[in-house]
């Protein structure tokens, strides 16, 4: 009963902290990290143990699927150069820099352990950056680069992490012996994710009841992760391929009622998992912290502060020279035409370099270290310090910095959404054009008015008051939805505009059902 009371109390406290974060416009993980610190200092707080092998599956799998489901393949492809350099080079540079400094500060720390620490703190967190980016007028390309990076850098960092932990477990195994298995895991994970998605969609095709469908969504996510891990594949890459495959076909076969319900549940679960991750690591650190004497505490804190500084500086020292190099090559006309648009300005490069907040993946990876792992307590404390420090230092300053730099954006999502509304409303009109009934004529007049408003007002969408219950309206919405799916299929619009107009059609469909 005491555990249940603590869970309820922590969740309610997290809701209050989240509301406060929204009010003062900072990312809610910042306050969750501060709440974790408070739990570490409470002598009467409970001590909860988490099975290390459970951490990545429990915390990373659903959060990653939620992010991958909304990922636009078109935007990833258009921004492949900056995304790939951040995912591969920035993560590699951060991991190497952290490993070198950690080994220098603790010469007795094996290199494999130091590399594992570097991989744990290397990947920035999606939730923290997105919470801020949604509040400010940031250029669309920067948003897509950061979202693409936050999705894929987990895979590159945890791949290094997996190799490093494997090297520690098999003391005499050389890294070259891992290369064949890594290559197989990379290719196999992508293929497995695609196949799992196809099979799972066949199995769940007839499940339309919201509670059953949502339970199977979560069950499928965890099953895919577990099976991938048992097969020696990358759970992260498998989940990404699985989610992206499903996201391309799910909208056409999911009802509006089920989609609205499942989106709400997934958003809630991702929030709860973030709460549990921060609170659990706070509770895990309490016995570690209380068991250290003052001298060791100082050494641990000094080590963690040094690693935090390296993590922040390593990203800046990669992103800024990379941008300067591209600008120099552009000025000398040495870049291919398709790369010119990807050259960042000085202001944009600085914002990208400062969007390095760490979060749930870093915490989960630290959790997942086996109990016997060397320096596990130090790594846990350092990981939490890096998450807390980056969320406070960067998270609290990012929004004022973006506002001070005064970015201008031409709102490509708004333009694409306006174009999509025009297409879908014309499709709705075409669907009922041949109907001679009086009801159809009234509906045609209404839709022409809606189409006129959509053409004159980019933010004007379909409103529920214009769609009372009527079979003709159901047909029109179905035709409009098919037109919207075709626009995304041919990449005339991106996923952001697609989901925006899809939400409007969902509201209209639910209004018709009512």
LUMPA-711605 format. One record per atom (N, C-alpha, C): residue in one letter; x, y, z. Coordinates in pm, whole numbers, plus 50000, padded with zeros to 5 digits. Example, Ala and Ser with C-alpha at 12.3 -4.5 7.8 and 13.67 -1.06 7.14 Angstrom:
a513194943150780
a512304955050780
a513204967050780
s512854977550708
s513674989450714
s512905000350787
//
This chain:
x500824987950000
x500005000050000
x500865012650000
x501985012250072
x502875023750078
x503445026949940
x503825016449866
x504345018549731
x503295025249642
x502055020449652
x500965026149573
x500765040849608
x500815044049736
x500635057849779
x501745066749724
x502975061649725
x504095069349673
x503935071749522
x503515061449450
x503335062949304
x502295073549273
x501145073149344
x500095083049322
x500615097049356
x501315098049467
x501855111049506
x502855116549405
x503745107749355
x504735112149258
x504095116549126
x503075109249082
x502405112848957
x501675126248971
x501015128349084
x500325141049105
x501325152549117
x502435150049183
x503475160349192
x504035163449053
x504195153148970
x504705155148835
x503735163448752
x502425161248769
x501435169248697
x501545183948737
x501725186348868
x501875200048915
x503145206448859
x504235198848857
x505495204048803
x505365206848653
x504665198048583
x504455199948439
x503645212648412
x502615214948493
x501805227048477
x502635239548502
x503475238848605
x504365250148634
x505345252548520
x505865241648463
x506805242748351
x506145249448231
x504905245548201
x504185251748089
x503935266648116
x503655269748240
x503345283648274
x504555292748254
x505725288148295
x506925296448280
x507705292948153
x507135283848073
x507645280447940
x509065274847943
x509225264148019
x510475256448020
x510115241747999
x511035233347954
x510715219247932
x510405212148063
x509305204548065
x508915197948189
x509955188048241
x510795181548157
x511825172748214
x512805179948308
x512945193348293
x513815200748384
x513315199648527
x512015201648545
x511445200748679
x511395186348728
x511225176848636
x511255162748678
x512645159148731
x513695164348667
x515055161748714
x515265167948852
x514755180048873
x514875186349005
x514085178449109
x512945172949068
x512195164349159
x512965151849196
x513715146249098
x514565134749128
x515645138049230
x516215150149221
x517205154449320
x516585155249458
x515385160649465
x514695161749594
x514475148049657
x514085138249574
x513885124749626
x515195118849679
x516305122149613
x517595117249659
x517915122249799
x517425134149833
x517755140349961
x516775136750071
x515655130450037
x514665127050139
x515045114050209
x515315114350340
x515735102150409
x514625091850424
x513365096250417
x512245086850434
x511675081750301
x512295085550189
x511815080750059
x512055065650047
x511175058449977
x511355043949962
x512555040649874
x513015028349884
x514105023549798
x513515013349702
x513425016849576
x512855007849475
x513975003049384
x514004990349360
x514994984449269
x514334981349135
x515044984049029
x514554981148895
x515474971048829
x514894960748771
x515684950748700
x516404957448583
x517754957148581
x518484964348476
x518044960848334
x517794948048306
x517424944048171
x516064949648129
x515264953548228
x513934958648197
x513964973348156
x515014980548195
x515014995148182
x514824999848039
x515644994847946
x515564999647808
x514224996147744
x513754983847767
x512474979847707
x511334988147762
x511334990547894
x510224997547958
x510205012247920
x511355018847924
x511385033247907
x511635037647763
x512475030447689
x512885035247557
x511925030747447
x511475018147453
x510685012747341
x509435020947311
x508535023647407
x507335031447372
x507625045947338
x508605052047407
x508955065947378
x509495067147237
x510325057747198
x510915057847064
x509865055446957
x508955046046981
x507905043446883
x507025055746864
x506705062546974
x505885074546966
x506555085246880
x507885086746895
x508615096646815
x508735092246670
x509015079446648
x509225074446511
x507935074546431
x506795072746497
x505515072246427
x505235085446355
x505675096646414
x505415109846355
x506545114746266
x507545106346242
x508705110646164
x508375111046015
x508805121645951
x508585123245807
x509805118145731
x509615107845652
x510715102745570
x511175113145469
x510245121145420
x510615131645325
x511565141745390
x511255145845512
x512105155645580
x513445149645619
x513435136745657
x514705130145687
x515605129745563
x514995126545450
x515765125745327
x516275139645284
x515445149845301
x515855163345262
x516955168945350
x517035163945473
x518035169045567
x519035158245605
x519315149245513
x520145137745545
x521565141745588
x522115152245529
x523495156045560
x523655160845704
x522905171245748
x523085175545887
x522635165045988
x521565157745956
x521095147446050
x522135136346065
x522675131645954
x523635120545961
x524905124746032
x525355137146012
x526565141446083
x526325142546233
x525145147046272
x524835147746415
x524685133846474
x524035124946399
x523765111446450
x525045103346463
x525925104546365
x527135096246362
x528335103646422
x528665115246365
x529895122046406
x529755128546543
x528655136046565
x528505142946694
x528435133046809
x527705122146789
x527635111946894
x529005105546915
x529705102546805
x531025096546816
x532025105746884
x532015118746847
x532925128446908
x532635129747057
x531345130647094
x530985131947235
x531405119547313
x531135107847258
x531515095347326
x533025094747347
x533785097947243
x535245097347253
x535775107647352
x535245119847348
x535715130247440
x535425126647585
x534225121647611
x533865117547747
x534765106047793
x534995096347705
x535835084847742
x537255089247776
x537815098347697
x539185103047722
x539265110447856
x538315119547880
x538335127148005
x538075117948125
x537135108548111
x536845099348222
x538055090848255
x538735085948152
x539925077748177
x541065086148235
x541135098648195
x542175107648249
x541905110748396
x540625113048430
x540295115948569
x540385103548658
x540035092148601
x540105079448676
x540945069648596
x542275070348609
x543155061848527
x542905046948543
x542315043048657
x542045028848678
x540755024348609
x540025033648549
x538785030048479
x539145023948344
x538735011548315
x539025005348184
x538425013548070
x539085012947954
x538625020547840
x537215016647799
x536875003847805
x535534999547766
x534475005647857
x534785006847986
x533845013148081
x533705027948049
x534835034548020
x534785048747987
x533985051147859
x534135042447761
x533375043747636
x531885041447662
x531565031847748
x530155029547783
x529545042047846
x530305048547935
x529835061147995
x529615071647887
x530565072847794
x530405082547686
x529175080047602
x528905067347571
x527725063947492
x526435066747569
x526465065147700
x525275067547781
x524875082247778
x525855091247787
x525545105547796
x525575112447659
x525825105047551
x525975111447419
x524665115947355
x523575108147359
x522405112047278
x521525122547345
x521265134047279
x520305143847330
x518895138147332
x518035144447411
x516685139247434
x515675146647347
x514735139047291
x513725144947202
x512695153147280
x512225147947393
x511125154247465
x511495168247514
x512705169747567
x513115182647621
x513205193247511
x513845189847400
x513985199547290
x512625202947230
x511775192847208
x510475195147146
x509595204047233
x509685202247366
x508875210347457
x509175225247441
x510425228547407
x510795242547388
x510515246947245
x510845238547149
x510725242447008
x509285245546970
x508325239347038
x506915241847008
x506435255347059
x507245261747145
x506825274347205
x507375286447131
x508265284347038
x508955295646975
x508875294446823
x509185305546758
x509155306046612
x510535302246558
x510765289246546
x512045284346500
x511915279446356
x512875282146271
x512775277446131
x512505262546122
x511655259146027
x511185245346011
x512335235545991
x513355239445913
x514465230345885
x515205226646014
x515405236346104
x516085233246230
x515265223346311
x513955225446316
x513095216146390
x513225201946335
x513195200746203
x513265187446143
x514635180946165
x515685189046161
x517025183646187
x517115178446330
x516635186246425
x516715182146566
x515835170046594
x514645169646533
x513765158146553
x514365145546490
x514925146846371
x515555135346308
x516755130446387
x517545139946438
x518695136146520
x518255128846646
x517265134346715
x516845128446842
x516255114446824
x515725111646704
x515205098346677
x516315088246652
x517335092246574
x518335082646529
x519595082246614
x519865093046691
x521105092746769
x521055082546882
x519845079046927
x519735068547028
x520295055346975
x520005052646846
x520485040146787
x521995039846780
x522625050746733
x524075050846722
x524745050446858
x524215057946956
x524815058047089
x524675044547158
x523485038747149
x523275025947219
x523975014347148
x524285015947020
x525085005846952
x526515005847009
x527075017947028
x528395018947091
x528335013647234
x527265017147303
x527055012547442
x527014997347449
x526304991347355
x526174976747354
x527534970047333
x528334975547241
x529664969947216
x530554971447339
x530514983347401
x531364985847517
x531014976647634
x529714975047661
x529304966047769
x529694951747736
x529564947947608
x529974934447567
x531464932247585
x532274942647558
x533724941347577
x534074939847724
x533344946647810
x533594945147954
x533204931148000
x532074926147948
x531624912747989
x532584901947939
x533054903347815
x534004893547760
x535374900247758
x536084899447867
x537274907547891
x538304906647780
x538484895147722
x539574893447627
x539124894447481
x537854897347459
x537364898347322
x537764911747262
x538194911647138
x538604923747070
x537414929946997
x537494943246977
x536374950146914
x536134945446771
x537214941046702
x537034936446563
x536174923846557
x536114916546669
x535284904546670
x533794908146675
x533484920746713
x532094924946718
x531604930146584
x532524933846495
x532134940546371
x531164932346287
x531414919346262
x530434911746182
x529054911446246
x529004909546379
x527694908846445
x526984922346441
x527764933346448
x527164946646441
x526554948946302
x527284945146198
x526774946846061
x525494938946041
x525494926746087
x524284918446076
x523144924646154
x523454929946274
x522414935946357
x521804948146289
x522634956346225
x522114968346160
x521154964946047
x521604956345957
x520764952545843
x519564944345889
x519834934745977
x518764926146024
x517694933646101
x518084943946177
x517114951546256
x516124958846167
x516634965146062
x515734972345971
x514784962845899
x515324951445854
x514464941545787
x513444935645884
x513884932746006
x512984926946105
x511874936646142
x512214949546157
x511194959446190
x510124960246083
x510534959845957
x509564960145846
x508684947745847
x509304935945865
x508524923545865
x507584922845984
x508064926846102
x507204926746221
x505984935646200
x506194947246136
x505074956246112
x504044950046019
x504514943545913
x503584937245819
x502764926245887
x503444917945965
x502764907046034
x501794912446137
x502244922446213
x501384927746319
x500144934446264
x500264941346150
x499084947646090
x498094937346040
x498584925945992
x497684915245950
x496944909446070
x497654907746182
x497054901846301
x496004910946362
x496274924046363
x495404933446434
x494414940546342
x494314936046219
x493464943146121
x492024944346168
x491504934146234
x490084933946271
x489814939246411
x490834943946480
x490634949246616
x490284963946604
x489034967546632
x488574981346618
x488124987546749
x487924979246852
x487524984546982
x488724991647045
x488535003947091
x489645012447136
x490485006047247
x489885001247357
x490734995447463
x491574983747413
x490954974747337
x491704963047286
x492794967347189
x492474976747101
x493454981247003
x494654987947070
x494394996247170
x495485003347237
x496364993647316
x495734983947380
x496524973847453
x497404966047357
x496864962447242
x497684955047145
x498794963847087
x498574976847077
x499644985747032
x500834985347127
x500544986447256
x501634985847353
x502244971847360
x501384961747356
x501884948147359
x502784945247240
x502384949947122
x503204947947003
x504534955047014
x504534967047068
x505794974647084
x506774967047171
x506324962547286
x507224955347378
x507654941847319
x506734935247250
x507084922347190
x508164923947083
x508024934247000
x509024936646895
x510384939146957
x510434947347061
x511704950247128
x512314937547186
x511504929847257
x512004917747325
x512504907547224
x511724905247118
x512144895547016
x513444900046949
x513544912946918
x514764918146855
x515974915946945
x515814918547073
x516934916647166
x517324901947176
x516334893047178
x516624878747184
x517344873847058
x517054880346946
x517694876446820
x519064882946802
x519474891046898
x520764897846888
x520724910046798
x519534915346771
x519384927146686
x519354939746772
x519334951146706
x519204963846776
x517734966746800
x517334967046928
x515944969846958
x515514983546908
x516404993246916
x516075006946874
x515815007546724
x516745002346643
x516545002646498
x515314994646456
x515074983546524
x513904975346491
x512624982946519
x512564989746634
x511384997546670
x511185009046572
x512275015746533
x512155026946439
x511585022146305
x512135011246251
x511635005846125
x510185001146139
x509884994846250
x508524990146280
x507535001746283
x507885012446356
x506975023846372
x506765031246241
x507855033646167
x507725041146041
x506905033245940
x507075019945937
x506285011745845
x504805012545878
x504485011346007
x503085012046048
x502495025946020
x503305036446042
x502785050046025
x502385053045881
x502965045645784
x502625048045644
x501285041845604
x500825031845680
x499585024945642
x498475026445746
x498815029045871
x497815029645977
x496735040245954
x497065052445908
x496005062545892
x494865058245802
x495155050145700
x494105046145605
x493175035745664
x493615028445765
x492805017445819
x492365019845963
x492605031646017
x492235034646155
x491115044846157
x490075042046235
x488955051346246
x489365063546327
x488615074446307
x488925086746379
x488785084746530
x487765077546571
x487535075346715
x488705067846778
x489185057646711
x490305049846764
x491595058146762
x491815065946658
x493035073746648
x493105084346759
x492005091346780
x491975101746884
x492235095547021
x491605084147048
x491795077547177
x493235072747195
x493785066347093
x495125060847107
x496185071747118
x496015082847044
x496965093947056
x496985099447198
x495805100847257
x495715106147393
x496385096647493
x496165083647476
x496765073847568
x498285073647552
x498765073847430
x500215073547408
x500895085847465
x500285097447448
x500865109747503
x500955108847655
x499905103247717
x499895101747863
x500955091847909
x501075080647840
x502035070347879
x503465075547867
x503775082747760
x505115088347743
x505435097847859
x504465105747900
x504665114748014
x504925106748142
x504115096548165
x504285088348285
x505645081448287
x506095076548173
x507405069948166
x508535079748197
x508425092148149
x509415102148184
x509415104748334
x508235105548393
x508135107548538
x508805096048613
x508465083748575
x509015072148645
x510535071248630
x511045074448511
x512485073648489
x513225083248581
x512775095748586
x513455105648670
x513295102348819
x512115097948858
x511895095048999
x512655082449042
x512655072348957
x513335059848992
x514845061849005
x515415069748917
x516865071648929
x517185079949054
x516275089149091
x516475096249216
x516445086849336
x515515077349334
x515415067649443
x516595057949442
x517095054849322
x518255045949313
x519515052749365
x519605065949344
x520805073149384
x520855075949534
x519715075749599
x519695079149742
x520585070049825
x520455056549814
x521365048049893
x522815049449850
x523055052149719
x524435054149674
x525015066649738
x524245077549734
x524715090349788
x524925089649939
x523975083650010
x524085082950156
x525215073750201
x525645064450115
x526725055250152
x528115060650126
x528215073050071
x529525078950042
x529925088750151
x531195088850185
x531665099150278
x531895112250203
x532165122950275
x532245136250214
x533335137250109
x534465130950133
x535575131750038
x535215124849907
x534615113049915
x534225105749794
x533095113049721
x532175118949798
x531115126749734
x531695138049651
x532705144949707
x533335155849633
x533995150749506
x534655139349515
x535305133649397
x534255129849291
x533185123649335
x532125119749242
x531505132149176
x531215142449254
x530595154549199
x531555161749103
x532835162049136
x533825168149047
x533905160648916
x533895147448924
x533915139148803
x532675141848718
x531495142048781
x530255144248707
x530225158148644
x530715168248715
x530735181848660
x531655182648538
x532795175848546
x533725175848433
x533095169148311
x532385158048332
x531735151048221
x530625159748162
x529875166748246
x528825175748197
x529435186548107
x530535192448150
x531185202748070
x531665197047936
x532195185047937
x532665178747813
x531495176247719
x530385171447773
x529205168347691
x528705181047620
x528635192147692
x528145204647632
x529135210047530
x530415210147566
x531435216047479
x531685207547354
x531625194347368
x531905185647253
x530915188147141
x529645190047174
x528645192647070
x528915206047002
x529225216247082
x529515229447025
x530755228846935
x531795221846981
x533045221246906
x532945212746780
x531855205046766
x531635198246639
x530725206546547
x529595211246602
x528575217646518
x529085230846459
x529735239046540
x530155252246491
x531235251446382
x532325243846399
x533285242546287
x532685235946163
x531775226346184
x531095219946070
x530345230445988
x529595239146056
x528865249745986
x529795259545917
x530895263045985
x531865272445925
x532495266445799
x532805253545804
x533385246945687
x532415247145569
x531145243945594
x530155243945486
x529965257945429
x529955268045515
x529795281845465
x530985286045379
x532185281645419
x533375284745339
x533305278045202
x532915265145203
x532805257945075
x531725263944987
x530635268345049
x529555274644972
x530035287644908
x530775295544985
x531275308244932
x532195306144813
x532875294844809
x533805291944699
x533165283044591
x531845281044601
x531095273144503
x531645258844489
x531995253044603
x532545239544602
x531545229044650
x530305233244677
x529295223844725
x528345220044613
x527885207444609
x526845203644512
x525575211844535
x524785213344432
x523585221744441
x522615216944546
x522475203544562
x521495198244656
x521945199744801
x523205203544825
x523715205144961
x523675219745005
x523575228944910
x523655243144942
x522585247345042
x521365242245024
x520265246045113
x520485241145256
x521335231045274
x521565225445407
x522655232845484
x523255243045423
x524325250445492
x523715259245600
x524105257345727
x523495265245835
x524125279045847
x523315288845885
x523865301845921
x524525300746058
x525235311346096
x525905311346227
x524875310146340
x523755317546329
x522735317046433
x522105303146443
x521785297346328
x521145284146329
x522105273546382
x523375274546344
x524345264946395
x524485265746545
x524455277846600
x524595279246745
x523405273346818
x522205275446764
x521015269846829
x521075254546827
x521475248746713
x521585234146705
x522625229146806
x523725236246819
x524765231946913
x524315233047057
x523375242047085
x522905244047222
x521715234947256
x521125228447157
x520005219147182
x520555205347215
x521215204347330
x521845191747366
x521385186347499
x520135189147537
x519635184047665
x519525168847663
x519965162747770
x519845148247782
x518595144647863
x518135132047845
x516895128447913
x516735113647934
x515565108447894
x515135095147936
x516025084047881
x516585085547761
x517435074947706
x518725073747788
x519305084947826
x520505084747910
x520205077948045
x519065081348104
x518705075248232
x518475060248216
x517755056348110
x517455042148090
x518715034148063
x519625039647984
x520875032647954
x521715030848080
x521725040948167
x522445039548295
x521795029048382
x520455029148387
x519715018948461
x520095004848413
x520235003548282
x520374990248220
x521724983848243
x522684991148297
x523984984948325
x523814973648426
x524434962248403
x524324951148498
x524844955048637
x524334948448738
x524734951648876
x526234950048897
x526874940848823
x528294938248842
x529184947848765
x528604956848686
x529394965148596
x530324974348676
x531604975048638
x532544983648711
x532094998248711
x532245004848825
x531935019148841
x530465022148814
x529595012348836
x528185014648806
x527605026148887
x527935026949016
x527395037749099
x527855051449049
x529125052549013
x529655065148962
x528985068648829
x528765058748744
x528125061348615
x526675065748633
x525965059348726
x524585063448754
x524525077948799
x525375081448894
x525385095148945
x525785105048835
x526775101448755
x527235110348648
x526155112248542
x525485101348505
x524415102348405
x523305111548453
x522905110248579
x521855118848631
x522335133348637
x523605135448675
x524135149048680
x524165155548542
x524515147748440
x524535153048303
x523115156648258
x522155147948288
x520765150848252
x520285163348324
x520495163848456
x520055175348534
x520755188148488
x522075187448474
x522815199448436
x522445204548299
x522305195748202
x521955200248066
x520535205848061
x519625199848136
x518245204948137
x518165218548204
x518945220648308
x518915233548377
x519675244148298
x520915240948259
x521755250948191
x521225254048052
x520985243847973
x520535246047835
x519025247547825
x518305239347902
x516845239647892
x516245252947934
x516815259248038
x516265271848087
x516715283848004
x517775282247927
x518295293647850
x517955292747701
x517485281347654
x517285279447510
x516195288647456
x515065289247524
x513965297547474
x514345312447470
x514885318247580
x515315332347570
x516345334647460
x517225324847438
x518245326247335
x517605326547196
x516645317647172
x515965317347042
x515225330447018
x514535335447122
x513805347947107
x514755359647082
x515915359447147
x516885370347128
x517455370346987
x517625358446929
x518175357646794
x517155361346686
x515865361746724
x514815367046635
x514795359946499
x514545347046502
x514475339346377
x513195342846300
x513295342146170
x512125343746083
x511885330546010
x510615326845996
x510285314445926
x509115316945833
x509135310645717
x508065312745619
x506915302845637
x506895295345745
x505805286345781
x505445276545669
x506375267545633
x506065257945526
x504945248445564
x504805245145693
x503725236245734
x502375242745710
x502255255745744
x501005262845720
x500655263345572
x501655265645488
x501405266045344
x500985252445291
x501655241945337
x501295228445291
x499915224545341
x499595228345466
x498265225145520
x497175232445442
x497435245045406
x496455252645328
x496235246045191
x497335241845129
x497235234845000
x496445221745017
x496715214545125
x496025201845148
x494535204045170
x494175214545244
x492755217245267
x492035219945135
x492685227645049
x492055230244919
x491815217444841
x492795208344842
x492665195744768
x491575186944829
x491585185644962
x490625176445025
x489195181745016
x489015195045023
x487655200445011
x487125198744869
x488025200344770
x487575197944631
x487225183244611
x487985174344674
x487655160044665
x486315157244729
x486025163944840
x484715162144905
x483595167244814
x483815178444747
x482815183644653
x482605174144535
x483695169044482
x483595159944368
x482805147344403
x482945142744528
x482275130444570
x480755131844566
x480255143744596
x478795145544602
x478275153844484
x479125156344386
x478765165344276
x477605159944192
x477545146644176
x476515140844089
x475195138344161
x475155140844291
x473925138344367
x472945149844345
x471725147044291
x470785157944258
x469905162144375
x470045155944490
x469125158644601
x469325172644657
x468285177144726
x468355190344788
x469415190644898
x469535179344970
x470545178545077
x471955180145019
x472175173944901
x473495174944839
x473785189344795
x472765196244746
x472985210044704
x473325219044822
x472645216744934
x472955224445056
x474385221645101
x474745208945094
x476105205145136
x477145210945042
x476835211444911
x477785217244816
x478005232044845
x476935239244880
x477065253344915
x477955255045038
x477755246445136
x478575247245258
x480035244645226
x480305234445146
x481695230845117
x482375241245029
x481595247644941
x482205258344861
x482615270044952
x481795272645055
x482155283145151
x483395279245230
x483465266445268
x484635261645340
x485875262445252
x485725258645125
x486855259045032
x487315273445010
x486385282745000
x486745296644982
x487515301845103
x487065298045222
x487765302345343
x489155296145350
x489255283545309
x490555276845313
x491555283445219
x491065288245105
x491965294645009
x492405308545055
x491525315245134
x491835328845178
x492485329345315
x492295318845395
x492835318545531
x493635305745548
x494975306345548
x495795294145561
x495525286545689
x495025293345793
x494775286545920
x493335281645933
x492545283745831
x491145279845840
x490935265345806
x490395257745900
x490175243545877
x488705239945882
x488405227245875
x487065222045883
x486575222946027
x485405228446050
x484885229846186
x483695220746206
x483515216046329
x482505205946356
x481095211446338
x480865224446360
x479495229546350
x478955229146207
x479855227446111
x479405226745971
x479105212445929
x479215202946020
x479095189045980
x478145181146068
x476835184046064
x475885175746138
x475775161946074
x475095152946146
x475025139146100
x474315138145966
x474995131645871
x474425130545738
x475265120645659
x474645110545595
x475415100745515
x476235107345406
x475695118245346
x476465125145242
x477775130645297
x477715135845416
x478915141545477
x479945130645506
x479475118945544
x480415107845566
x481145104445436
x480395103945326
x481025101145196
x482035112045161
x481645124545184
x482535135645150
x483815135145234
x483695132145363
x484875131445450
x485765119845407
x485155108545371
x485955097145326
x486755100645200
x486125107845107
x486825111944985
x487925121945018
x487635131145110
x488645140945150
x489845134045216
x489565124045298
x490645116845366
x491515109345265
x490905103345165
x491685096345064
x492565105944985
x492035117744957
x492835127944887
x494025132144972
x493795133345103
x494895137145194
x495965126345197
x495555113745202
x496525102645201
x497345102745071
x496695105844960
x497425106344833
x498445117544831
x498105128944892
x499045140144898
x500305136244974
x500125128945084
x501315124845159
x502085114045082
x501365105245015
x502025094244944
x502935099744834
x502495109944764
x503315115644657
x504245126544709
x504215128644843
x505095138244913
x504855152644868
x503595155744832
x503235169644807
x503135177344937
x502905170245048
x502905176245181
x503735167345273
x504225173145381
x504975165645480
x504075160045588
x504645152645679
x503855146245783
x503235156245881
x503885167545904
x503315177445995
x502015182945940
x502015187045813
x500785191945751
x499745180845742
x500205168645712
x499275157245702
x498545155145834
x499275154545945
x498645151946074
x497755163646117
x498115175846077
x497285187346112
x495925186546045
x495905183845914
x494625182945842
x493905169945880
x494655159245906
x494045146745950
x493255148846080
x493825156746170
x493125159546296
x491825167046270
x491835176446176
x490615183646143
x489555174146085
x489975165145999
x489025155445943
x488515145846050
x489385142246145
x488945133546255
x487845140346337
x488035153146367
x486995160446442
x485695160946363
x485835163046232
x484635163346149
x483935149846147
x484725139046136
x484135125646134
x483445122346266
x484075126146376
x483455123546507
x482185131646523
x482155143746467
x480945151846472
x479815145446393
x480135139446279
x479135132446198
x478575120646275
x479475112946341
x479025101246417
x478115105446533
x478395117346590
x477565121846700
x476165125646655
//
